[in-house]
Amino acid sequence: MSWDVIVIGGGHNGLTAATALAIKGRKVLLLEARDSLGGLAEEVTFHEGHRASVLHDTSSVSLAVVQKLGLAQHGLQIDDLPAPIALLGSEGRAIVIHPADVRATVASIARYSEKDARAYLDFHAFLEKIKPFVTGLMHAAPPDITDPGLRGLRQLGRKAWQLRRLGNATMLRFLREAPMCVADVMQEQFETGFLQTGLCAPAVYGNFTGPWSAGTMLNLLIHACTPKVAVAGGADALVKALQSAASAAGVSIRTNAAVERIVITHEQVSGVVVDGKEIPAPVIAASCAPRETVLNLIHPRYLPRSVEQDILHFRCRGVTAKLHLALDRPAAFSGLDPDIRHIRIASDAIDDMERAFDAVKYRTYSTAPILDVYINGPDRNTLSIMVHFVPYEPDGGWNAQSRSRLVRNIVHVLAHYHPDIEKYIIGNELLTPRDLERRYRLPGGNIWHGEYAIDQLITRPAPAFMQYTTPLKGLYLCGSGSHPGGGLTCLPGYLGVQRLLEG
């Protein structure tokens, strides 16, 4: 049987790409190395009656992609209001950020600081002004800065004009703050420590950076300007809808089908090898990490040495672990409304947050890690915890002792806000960056397929690949290692396919 396109990888971006291609009439084969689909978004049972996924946050799923793929017809429901986030400080303090209700957020902040409440209004107004520009950059294919012709100049000119249309004050504020470290900006604008850390935390997630690292404010602006939604049923519902849409569109799906190499004939792809057998196809869309595609699936002789070096220097240092906890009763964090399902514990001071990052630089982990806690399940008895600033490999390696010590550190932090939680734990699963690399083929264990930084955004993962194309004819990238990056957005898969369809 012949195929028009082979898609490598059955995560949410691979499913998105395959479905979009099939809708356009292409005959598509999707190959997934594992025995199930969904990748980092797949919910798995880690303890009897308790399920969780590595990536849980679906608030950034692109509504445009949902509509284009018709996911509503496959059971996907988008709630009207994005879920609130509780920022926790010491001594029972909590601020609730309501993405869809700035007044409620301001009221929550004002309990601790009227000055910060006014500052948040100003910050929110600034975000609203720059949101069209930032989302225009991140929700579309990047401008081709390597094209010296009229088309490339027009693309760059349009982006420059969109920036200029913000007005002098807003444009200058954006140009000043975007390259700054997020700590400086937060301390300029807010005085409450746990508000500073809670707001700035997304700027450093998944990256080998701390709040005092230059350029991290741009990461925060991108995160804050991304339209927020709420997917009913979370990551599991997204994966099921994508799988249903792919099947309905005619995508052929094979699991337990690890691609051993990409076949190349006369400088263009001609198929892949699975289980020692060649499957021919003139076009391949790879949703796996760029390092996996370029360094493991392609023989070095087919790519220039400079291109291989660019991918080798694409930074993929994993600093995020995942801990799943099964409880014998509903989670009960002190002083919080039971309806709140997302809790952020990011320390009381920026410098404490930086110290948590310092530990990673010296191949160890903090006694007070930064946590994003998601309360799962109808019984609220499953905690899915993103643990930030965990090394890929600590001194001495990951063993039973080091793993147990990290879990104890995490539970100790939780106990400040959830008394006696240790007594209620009946099961757990810890996935270190090294575990994530092994299970999901993530180079360096980086959950985004590559870090976010100014030099790894528009040219992601490298200049030769920034338009989802590669130096090899017929090979395209469509995973989180491409623009606009990781997380559950579906955008790299969809935008990569649009470039593929243009030829």
WORAKA-V602782 format. One record per residue. N is the residue number from 1. SS is DSSP state (~ for helix, > for strand, _ for the rest). PHI is phi in degrees with one decimal (NA if undefined). OMEGA is omega in radians with two decimals (999 if undefined). Layout:
n: (N/N)
ss: (SS/SS)
phi: (PHI/PHI)
omega: (OMEGA/OMEGA)
This chain:
n: (1/2/3/4/5/6/7/8/9/10/11/12/13/14/15/16/17/18/19/20/21/22/23/24/25/26/27/28/29/30/31/32/33/34/35/36/37/38/39/40/41/42/43/44/45/46/47/48/49/50/51/52/53/54/55/56/57/58/59/60/61/62/63/64/65/66/67/68/69/70/71/72/73/74/75/76/77/78/79/80/81/82/83/84/85/86/87/88/89/90/91/92/93/94/95/96/97/98/99/100/101/102/103/104/105/106/107/108/109/110/111/112/113/114/115/116/117/118/119/120/121/122/123/124/125/126/127/128/129/130/131/132/133/134/135/136/137/138/139/140/141/142/143/144/145/146/147/148/149/150/151/152/153/154/155/156/157/158/159/160/161/162/163/164/165/166/167/168/169/170/171/172/173/174/175/176/177/178/179/180/181/182/183/184/185/186/187/188/189/190/191/192/193/194/195/196/197/198/199/200/201/202/203/204/205/206/207/208/209/210/211/212/213/214/215/216/217/218/219/220/221/222/223/224/225/226/227/228/229/230/231/232/233/234/235/236/237/238/239/240/241/242/243/244/245/246/247/248/249/250/251/252/253/254/255/256/257/258/259/260/261/262/263/264/265/266/267/268/269/270/271/272/273/274/275/276/277/278/279/280/281/282/283/284/285/286/287/288/289/290/291/292/293/294/295/296/297/298/299/300/301/302/303/304/305/306/307/308/309/310/311/312/313/314/315/316/317/318/319/320/321/322/323/324/325/326/327/328/329/330/331/332/333/334/335/336/337/338/339/340/341/342/343/344/345/346/347/348/349/350/351/352/353/354/355/356/357/358/359/360/361/362/363/364/365/366/367/368/369/370/371/372/373/374/375/376/377/378/379/380/381/382/383/384/385/386/387/388/389/390/391/392/393/394/395/396/397/398/399/400/401/402/403/404/405/406/407/408/409/410/411/412/413/414/415/416/417/418/419/420/421/422/423/424/425/426/427/428/429/430/431/432/433/434/435/436/437/438/439/440/441/442/443/444/445/446/447/448/449/450/451/452/453/454/455/456/457/458/459/460/461/462/463/464/465/466/467/468/469/470/471/472/473/474/475/476/477/478/479/480/481/482/483/484/485/486/487/488/489/490/491/492/493/494/495/496/497/498/499/500/501/502/503)
ss: (_/_/>/>/>/>/>/>/_/_/>/~/~/~/~/~/~/~/~/~/~/~/~/_/_/_/_/>/>/>/>/_/_/_/_/_/_/>/~/~/~/_/_/>/>/>/>/_/_/>/>/>/_/_/_/_/_/_/_/_/_/_/~/~/~/~/~/~/_/_/~/~/~/~/_/_/_/>/>/_/_/_/_/_/>/>/>/>/_/_/_/_/_/>/>/>/>/_/_/_/_/~/~/~/~/~/~/~/~/~/_/_/_/~/~/~/~/~/~/~/~/~/~/~/~/~/~/~/~/~/~/~/~/~/~/~/~/~/_/_/_/_/_/_/_/_/_/_/_/~/~/~/~/~/~/~/~/~/~/~/~/~/~/~/_/_/_/~/~/~/~/~/~/~/~/~/~/_/_/_/_/~/~/~/~/~/~/~/~/_/_/_/~/~/~/~/~/~/~/~/~/~/~/_/_/_/_/_/_/_/_/_/_/_/_/~/~/~/~/~/~/~/~/~/~/_/_/_/_/>/>/_/_/~/~/~/~/~/~/~/~/~/~/~/~/~/~/~/~/_/_/>/>/>/_/_/_/_/>/>/>/>/>/>/>/_/_/>/>/>/>/>/>/>/_/_/>/>/>/>/>/>/>/>/>/>/_/_/_/~/~/~/~/~/~/~/_/_/_/~/~/~/_/_/~/~/~/~/~/~/~/~/_/_/_/_/_/_/_/>/>/>/>/>/>/>/>/_/_/_/_/_/_/_/_/_/_/_/_/_/_/>/>/>/>/_/_/_/_/~/~/~/~/~/~/~/~/~/~/~/~/_/_/_/_/_/_/_/_/>/>/>/>/>/>/>/_/_/_/_/_/>/>/>/>/>/>/>/_/_/_/_/_/_/_/_/_/_/_/~/~/~/~/~/~/~/~/~/~/~/~/~/~/~/~/_/_/_/_/_/~/~/~/~/>/>/>/>/>/>/>/_/~/~/~/~/~/~/~/~/_/_/~/~/~/_/_/_/_/_/_/_/_/~/~/~/_/_/_/_/_/_/~/~/~/_/_/_/>/_/_/_/>/_/>/>/>/_/_/_/_/_/_/_/_/_/_/_/_/_/~/~/~/~/~/~/~/~/~/~/~/~/_)
phi: (NA/-103.5/-128.7/-76.3/-142.6/-109.2/-103.1/-97.6/105.3/-109.2/-75.1/-65.1/-73.3/-63.3/-63.9/-61.5/-62.2/-62.2/-65.2/-61.7/-67.9/-66.0/-60.4/-85.6/92.7/-80.6/-88.9/-119.2/-115.9/-105.8/-114.9/-122.4/-69.2/-83.7/-88.7/-151.2/-99.2/115.4/56.6/-66.1/-91.9/-73.9/-81.8/-127.2/-82.4/-105.4/-154.5/-50.5/83.7/-130.7/-126.5/-162.5/-120.2/-68.2/-95.7/-113.1/-74.1/-103.2/-68.0/-104.4/-58.0/-73.1/-65.6/-63.4/-68.1/-54.4/-71.1/-62.9/-90.1/64.3/-69.0/-62.6/-72.2/-115.7/93.6/-78.3/-117.5/-103.6/-72.0/-69.1/-116.0/-61.2/-71.8/-73.3/-124.1/-97.0/-95.5/-103.8/-118.3/-72.0/58.8/75.4/-80.9/-153.3/-120.4/-103.9/-92.5/-104.1/-57.1/-104.1/-144.7/-65.3/-65.2/-64.2/-63.7/-59.9/-64.0/-67.1/-69.0/-63.0/-62.9/-112.4/-161.8/-65.5/-60.6/-67.6/-63.0/-67.2/-64.4/-67.0/-58.7/-65.0/-63.2/-64.1/-62.9/-62.2/-61.3/-63.4/-70.5/-90.0/-56.3/-60.0/-68.3/-67.3/-67.1/-62.4/-72.1/-91.1/-105.5/-139.0/-58.5/-67.4/-63.4/-83.8/-75.0/-90.1/-89.8/-82.1/-83.0/-63.0/-61.6/-63.9/-65.1/-64.2/-60.4/-65.3/-62.8/-63.7/-65.2/-64.0/-67.7/-61.6/-67.1/-64.9/-71.7/-67.0/95.3/-57.8/-63.2/-68.8/-61.4/-66.6/-64.1/-62.9/-66.1/-76.3/-81.1/-55.2/-81.4/-77.5/-77.2/-64.4/-62.4/-59.7/-66.9/-63.8/-73.5/-66.3/-100.1/-128.4/-112.7/-84.3/-57.9/-74.5/-73.5/-56.1/-69.3/-64.4/-73.7/-86.0/-52.6/-60.1/-67.9/-114.6/-61.5/75.8/-121.7/-83.0/-145.6/-115.4/-64.0/-93.3/-83.3/-61.4/85.9/-71.3/-64.6/-60.8/-58.9/-66.2/-62.7/-63.4/-61.6/-69.5/-89.0/-69.9/-55.1/-102.0/-129.7/-135.1/-88.2/-62.9/89.8/66.1/-60.9/-61.0/-66.1/-63.0/-62.0/-63.8/-66.5/-64.7/-64.9/-64.4/-65.3/-62.8/-63.5/-64.9/-80.4/100.6/-69.9/-89.5/-119.0/-125.3/-98.4/51.8/-127.5/-75.7/-74.1/-85.9/-164.4/-94.9/-84.1/-127.2/-129.1/54.2/65.1/-141.4/-71.3/-134.8/152.9/-136.1/-113.4/-130.0/53.3/78.3/-113.9/-84.5/-113.4/-78.1/-169.4/-81.9/-137.0/-131.3/-115.0/-102.9/-97.0/-74.7/-61.8/-54.7/-62.6/-63.0/-64.2/-77.7/-91.6/-109.3/-101.4/-118.9/-66.8/-54.1/-68.3/-90.9/-127.3/-60.0/-58.6/-64.4/-68.1/-60.9/-64.8/-58.9/-71.6/-61.7/-93.1/-73.0/-73.7/-133.7/-79.6/-76.9/-133.1/-123.9/-111.4/-130.2/-121.0/-107.2/-120.8/-101.5/-109.5/-92.3/-158.2/-62.2/-64.7/-140.7/-83.5/-57.3/76.2/-105.8/-60.6/-58.4/-74.2/-77.0/-112.8/-127.4/-126.9/-117.3/-118.6/-126.2/76.8/-95.0/-149.3/-55.9/-65.5/-65.4/-65.3/-63.1/-64.3/-63.1/-71.1/-53.3/-57.8/-63.4/-60.5/-108.2/58.3/-142.4/-137.1/-75.0/-77.5/-131.8/-66.6/-83.3/-125.7/-113.6/-108.4/-111.8/-94.9/-105.1/81.1/-62.9/-95.3/54.5/-114.6/-126.6/-109.2/-111.4/-118.0/-82.2/-111.9/-99.1/71.1/-120.5/-71.5/-58.5/-149.1/-74.3/-55.4/91.4/79.2/-86.9/-139.8/-57.4/-70.7/-68.0/-65.9/-62.9/-66.2/-63.5/-60.4/-61.5/-60.7/-65.9/-63.0/-62.1/-64.0/-60.4/-64.1/-65.6/-116.8/-134.4/-55.0/62.3/-60.2/-60.4/-69.4/-95.6/-78.7/-113.0/-172.6/-153.6/-141.2/-109.7/-118.1/-77.2/-54.2/-66.0/-62.8/-63.6/-61.6/-67.2/-75.3/-117.6/56.8/-101.0/-56.0/73.4/72.1/-81.7/-70.3/-98.8/70.0/165.2/-69.4/-89.8/-160.6/-55.3/-83.0/-124.4/-108.4/-66.0/-95.4/-71.1/-85.6/-162.6/-52.8/-69.7/-121.5/-69.6/-100.4/71.4/-90.2/-137.7/-65.0/-99.9/-62.0/91.8/-108.2/-125.5/-104.5/-148.6/-114.8/-66.1/-74.4/-105.2/-60.6/-94.1/112.5/-85.9/92.6/-89.8/-109.6/72.4/-71.6/-57.8/-63.6/-73.1/-67.5/-61.2/-67.8/-61.1/-67.2/-60.3/-68.4/-72.7/86.8)
omega: (-3.14/-3.11/3.04/-3.10/2.96/3.07/3.13/3.10/-3.09/2.98/-3.05/3.10/3.08/3.09/3.11/-3.12/-3.11/-3.14/-3.14/3.11/-3.12/3.09/3.13/3.03/3.12/3.06/-2.90/2.98/3.08/-3.12/3.14/-3.08/-3.09/-3.09/3.14/-3.08/3.03/3.13/-3.11/-3.13/-3.09/3.03/3.12/3.10/3.12/3.05/-3.05/3.12/-3.10/-3.10/3.10/3.08/3.10/3.05/-3.06/-2.99/3.12/-3.04/-3.10/3.09/-3.10/3.09/3.12/3.12/3.08/-3.13/-3.09/-3.13/3.13/-3.05/3.08/3.12/3.13/2.97/-3.12/-3.13/3.09/3.12/-3.09/-3.01/3.03/-3.08/3.08/3.11/3.10/3.04/-3.05/3.02/-3.12/3.07/3.05/-3.12/3.13/3.00/-3.14/3.09/3.11/-3.07/-3.08/-3.06/-3.08/-3.14/3.11/3.10/-3.14/3.13/3.12/3.12/-3.06/3.09/-3.12/-3.10/3.05/3.12/3.13/3.10/3.10/3.14/3.14/3.07/3.12/3.14/3.13/3.12/3.09/3.13/3.13/3.14/-3.08/-3.05/3.13/-3.14/-3.08/3.14/3.06/3.09/-2.96/-3.09/3.07/3.09/-3.12/3.06/-3.12/-3.09/3.10/-3.10/-3.12/-3.07/-3.07/-3.13/3.13/3.13/3.11/3.12/-3.14/-3.14/3.12/3.12/3.13/3.14/3.09/3.09/-3.12/-3.10/3.08/-3.06/-3.03/-3.03/-3.12/3.13/-3.12/3.09/3.12/-3.11/3.10/-2.98/-3.03/-3.14/-3.04/2.95/-3.04/-3.14/-3.14/-3.09/-3.13/-3.13/3.04/-2.94/-3.06/-3.13/-3.11/-3.00/-3.06/2.97/3.09/-3.08/3.14/3.13/-3.02/-3.04/-3.12/-3.14/-3.06/-3.10/3.07/-3.06/3.07/-3.12/3.00/-3.10/3.11/3.12/-3.12/3.07/-3.09/3.10/3.09/3.10/-3.14/-3.14/3.11/3.12/-3.06/-3.11/3.11/3.12/-3.08/3.09/3.04/3.12/3.11/-3.13/3.02/-3.04/-3.13/3.12/3.12/-3.13/-3.13/3.12/3.12/3.13/3.11/-3.14/3.13/-3.14/-3.13/-3.13/3.08/3.11/3.01/-3.03/3.06/3.02/-3.03/-3.07/-3.12/3.09/-3.13/3.06/3.04/-3.12/-3.10/3.13/3.12/3.04/2.99/-3.09/3.12/3.10/3.11/3.07/3.09/-3.12/3.09/-3.11/-3.12/3.03/-3.05/3.02/-3.11/-3.10/3.12/3.06/-3.06/3.10/3.08/-3.09/-3.13/3.12/3.11/-3.11/-2.99/-3.01/-3.07/-3.05/-3.12/3.10/-3.06/-3.06/-3.08/-3.12/3.06/-3.14/-3.12/3.11/3.11/3.12/3.11/-3.14/3.07/-3.11/3.03/-2.94/-3.09/-3.09/-3.13/3.13/-3.10/3.04/3.10/3.07/3.05/3.12/3.01/-3.13/3.11/3.11/3.13/3.07/-3.09/3.11/-3.01/3.00/-3.09/3.03/3.14/-3.13/-3.13/-3.07/-3.12/-3.07/3.13/3.11/-2.98/3.09/-3.08/-3.07/3.11/-3.10/3.06/3.09/3.10/3.12/3.08/3.07/3.12/-3.12/-3.12/-3.12/-3.12/3.00/3.01/-3.14/-3.01/3.00/3.12/-3.10/3.08/-3.01/2.87/-3.03/3.06/3.13/-3.00/2.97/3.13/3.14/3.10/-3.05/3.07/3.08/3.08/-2.90/2.95/-3.08/-3.01/-3.11/3.03/-3.06/3.04/3.10/3.13/3.02/-3.09/3.10/3.07/3.09/-3.09/-3.10/-3.11/3.10/3.14/-3.13/3.11/3.11/3.12/3.11/-3.12/-3.13/3.11/3.09/-3.14/-3.06/3.08/-3.05/-3.14/-3.04/3.06/-3.09/-3.10/-3.13/-3.03/-3.09/3.14/3.11/3.10/3.03/3.09/3.06/3.07/3.05/3.11/3.08/-3.13/3.10/-3.09/-3.03/-3.00/3.13/3.11/3.12/-3.12/-3.10/-3.12/-3.03/3.13/-3.02/-3.12/-3.03/2.99/3.04/-3.10/-3.11/-3.14/3.10/-3.07/-3.13/-3.07/-0.10/3.13/-3.08/-3.12/-3.07/-2.90/3.10/-3.12/3.09/3.11/3.08/3.13/-3.14/3.09/3.13/-3.12/3.04/-3.12/-3.13/-3.04/3.06/3.08/3.12/0.01/3.04/-2.99/-3.04/-3.08/3.14/-3.02/-3.05/3.12/3.12/-3.09/-3.11/3.09/3.13/3.12/3.10/3.11/-3.10/3.08/3.12/999)
